[in-house]
Amino acid sequence: MLTLTLRDIPDFPPPWAFASLSSMGDRRGRSSRVRQTFVELKLVCTRIAAEVQGQQGAELQRQVRQACEPIELWMLRGTLLAALPEHCELALVYRADMELAIARAFPSHSSRS
């Protein structure tokens, strides 16, 4: 009976077996950037929802808290901005923050060139 060990096989493991390992750091970095962008967008939405008073404000805060994906926050953006009180001094700042956070989360759909 012939016994073959890994040491007996030339060029084992093949070089291509490690190809995915070199990009693991890239994936982790990309994943952390995506997560950070989501957290920034969620914080902007949370600050906006906190400005809205009453039942509508409570509902918006709940929806923002429950959001797990950037697309969910993107879908809430219009409702959040429309619900801002007219007397809110920071309304323009919140709108600009929302635009910037959306542009970071969805760079290919950004309205800016």
C-alpha positions as YAML, in Angstrom:
chain: A
units: angstrom
residues:
- id: 1
  name: MET
  ca: [0.00, 0.00, 0.00]
- id: 2
  name: LEU
  ca: [1.31, 3.39, -1.03]
- id: 3
  name: THR
  ca: [1.08, 6.15, 1.56]
- id: 4
  name: LEU
  ca: [1.34, 9.65, 0.35]
- id: 5
  name: THR
  ca: [1.73, 12.62, 2.65]
- id: 6
  name: LEU
  ca: [1.34, 16.29, 1.86]
- id: 7
  name: ARG
  ca: [5.10, 16.68, 2.01]
- id: 8
  name: ASP
  ca: [5.41, 14.24, -0.89]
- id: 9
  name: ILE
  ca: [3.21, 16.34, -3.18]
- id: 10
  name: PRO
  ca: [5.27, 18.99, -4.94]
- id: 11
  name: ASP
  ca: [4.08, 22.57, -4.65]
- id: 12
  name: PHE
  ca: [1.41, 21.81, -2.09]
- id: 13
  name: PRO
  ca: [-0.69, 23.78, -1.41]
- id: 14
  name: PRO
  ca: [-0.95, 25.44, -4.81]
- id: 15
  name: PRO
  ca: [-0.35, 29.21, -4.86]
- id: 16
  name: TRP
  ca: [-3.91, 29.94, -5.92]
- id: 17
  name: ALA
  ca: [-5.19, 28.40, -2.67]
- id: 18
  name: PHE
  ca: [-4.07, 31.53, -0.84]
- id: 19
  name: ALA
  ca: [-5.44, 34.04, -3.32]
- id: 20
  name: SER
  ca: [-8.52, 34.74, -1.22]
- id: 21
  name: LEU
  ca: [-6.47, 35.25, 1.95]
- id: 22
  name: SER
  ca: [-4.76, 38.35, 0.61]
- id: 23
  name: SER
  ca: [-8.10, 40.02, 0.03]
- id: 24
  name: MET
  ca: [-9.54, 39.13, 3.46]
- id: 25
  name: GLY
  ca: [-8.12, 42.36, 4.89]
- id: 26
  name: ASP
  ca: [-9.63, 44.26, 1.99]
- id: 27
  name: ARG
  ca: [-13.01, 42.70, 2.68]
- id: 28
  name: ARG
  ca: [-12.78, 43.51, 6.37]
- id: 29
  name: GLY
  ca: [-11.83, 47.09, 5.58]
- id: 30
  name: ARG
  ca: [-14.64, 47.44, 3.07]
- id: 31
  name: SER
  ca: [-17.09, 45.88, 5.51]
- id: 32
  name: SER
  ca: [-16.08, 48.22, 8.30]
- id: 33
  name: ARG
  ca: [-16.41, 51.25, 5.99]
- id: 34
  name: VAL
  ca: [-19.89, 50.13, 4.98]
- id: 35
  name: ARG
  ca: [-20.85, 49.68, 8.64]
- id: 36
  name: GLN
  ca: [-19.41, 53.06, 9.59]
- id: 37
  name: THR
  ca: [-21.34, 54.75, 6.77]
- id: 38
  name: PHE
  ca: [-24.55, 53.06, 7.92]
- id: 39
  name: VAL
  ca: [-23.98, 54.18, 11.52]
- id: 40
  name: GLU
  ca: [-23.35, 57.78, 10.38]
- id: 41
  name: LEU
  ca: [-26.57, 57.73, 8.33]
- id: 42
  name: LYS
  ca: [-28.50, 56.26, 11.25]
- id: 43
  name: LEU
  ca: [-27.18, 58.93, 13.61]
- id: 44
  name: VAL
  ca: [-28.27, 61.69, 11.23]
- id: 45
  name: CYS
  ca: [-31.73, 60.12, 10.99]
- id: 46
  name: THR
  ca: [-31.90, 59.73, 14.77]
- id: 47
  name: ARG
  ca: [-31.09, 63.42, 15.31]
- id: 48
  name: ILE
  ca: [-33.75, 64.45, 12.79]
- id: 49
  name: ALA
  ca: [-36.39, 62.14, 14.30]
- id: 50
  name: ALA
  ca: [-35.63, 63.54, 17.76]
- id: 51
  name: GLU
  ca: [-36.68, 67.01, 16.55]
- id: 52
  name: VAL
  ca: [-40.16, 65.79, 15.58]
- id: 53
  name: GLN
  ca: [-42.66, 66.08, 18.42]
- id: 54
  name: GLY
  ca: [-45.62, 63.93, 19.40]
- id: 55
  name: GLN
  ca: [-46.77, 60.57, 18.14]
- id: 56
  name: GLN
  ca: [-45.24, 61.10, 14.71]
- id: 57
  name: GLY
  ca: [-41.84, 61.74, 16.30]
- id: 58
  name: ALA
  ca: [-42.09, 58.63, 18.44]
- id: 59
  name: GLU
  ca: [-43.04, 56.53, 15.40]
- id: 60
  name: LEU
  ca: [-40.18, 57.94, 13.33]
- id: 61
  name: GLN
  ca: [-37.71, 57.28, 16.16]
- id: 62
  name: ARG
  ca: [-38.96, 53.70, 16.38]
- id: 63
  name: GLN
  ca: [-38.59, 53.18, 12.63]
- id: 64
  name: VAL
  ca: [-35.06, 54.62, 12.63]
- id: 65
  name: ARG
  ca: [-34.05, 52.45, 15.59]
- id: 66
  name: GLN
  ca: [-35.38, 49.32, 13.88]
- id: 67
  name: ALA
  ca: [-33.62, 50.03, 10.57]
- id: 68
  name: CYS
  ca: [-30.93, 47.43, 9.84]
- id: 69
  name: GLU
  ca: [-29.99, 48.41, 6.30]
- id: 70
  name: PRO
  ca: [-29.11, 51.73, 4.66]
- id: 71
  name: ILE
  ca: [-31.96, 51.30, 2.17]
- id: 72
  name: GLU
  ca: [-34.46, 51.39, 5.03]
- id: 73
  name: LEU
  ca: [-33.12, 54.76, 6.14]
- id: 74
  name: TRP
  ca: [-33.04, 55.96, 2.55]
- id: 75
  name: MET
  ca: [-36.74, 55.16, 2.29]
- id: 76
  name: LEU
  ca: [-37.43, 57.17, 5.46]
- id: 77
  name: ARG
  ca: [-35.48, 60.25, 4.36]
- id: 78
  name: GLY
  ca: [-38.39, 62.09, 2.76]
- id: 79
  name: THR
  ca: [-40.71, 61.44, 5.68]
- id: 80
  name: LEU
  ca: [-38.07, 62.54, 8.18]
- id: 81
  name: LEU
  ca: [-37.27, 65.77, 6.35]
- id: 82
  name: ALA
  ca: [-40.93, 66.58, 5.74]
- id: 83
  name: ALA
  ca: [-41.73, 66.04, 9.42]
- id: 84
  name: LEU
  ca: [-39.17, 68.58, 10.63]
- id: 85
  name: PRO
  ca: [-40.97, 71.45, 12.36]
- id: 86
  name: GLU
  ca: [-40.96, 74.76, 10.51]
- id: 87
  name: HIS
  ca: [-39.55, 76.55, 13.55]
- id: 88
  name: CYS
  ca: [-36.55, 74.18, 13.76]
- id: 89
  name: GLU
  ca: [-33.46, 76.38, 13.52]
- id: 90
  name: LEU
  ca: [-31.28, 73.47, 12.42]
- id: 91
  name: ALA
  ca: [-33.56, 72.29, 9.59]
- id: 92
  name: LEU
  ca: [-31.12, 73.37, 6.87]
- id: 93
  name: VAL
  ca: [-28.21, 71.77, 8.70]
- id: 94
  name: TYR
  ca: [-30.16, 68.52, 9.09]
- id: 95
  name: ARG
  ca: [-31.06, 68.54, 5.40]
- id: 96
  name: ALA
  ca: [-27.42, 69.05, 4.41]
- id: 97
  name: ASP
  ca: [-26.30, 66.33, 6.84]
- id: 98
  name: MET
  ca: [-28.89, 63.96, 5.39]
- id: 99
  name: GLU
  ca: [-27.78, 64.70, 1.82]
- id: 100
  name: LEU
  ca: [-24.15, 64.09, 2.71]
- id: 101
  name: ALA
  ca: [-24.88, 60.87, 4.60]
- id: 102
  name: ILE
  ca: [-27.06, 59.56, 1.75]
- id: 103
  name: ALA
  ca: [-24.34, 60.44, -0.78]
- id: 104
  name: ARG
  ca: [-21.80, 58.48, 1.27]
- id: 105
  name: ALA
  ca: [-24.10, 55.49, 1.71]
- id: 106
  name: PHE
  ca: [-25.16, 55.41, -1.95]
- id: 107
  name: PRO
  ca: [-22.26, 56.95, -3.92]
- id: 108
  name: SER
  ca: [-23.43, 55.66, -7.30]
- id: 109
  name: HIS
  ca: [-26.82, 57.32, -6.84]
- id: 110
  name: SER
  ca: [-25.47, 60.63, -5.62]
- id: 111
  name: SER
  ca: [-26.97, 63.68, -7.28]
- id: 112
  name: ARG
  ca: [-23.62, 65.46, -7.01]
- id: 113
  name: SER
  ca: [-21.04, 65.03, -9.74]
...
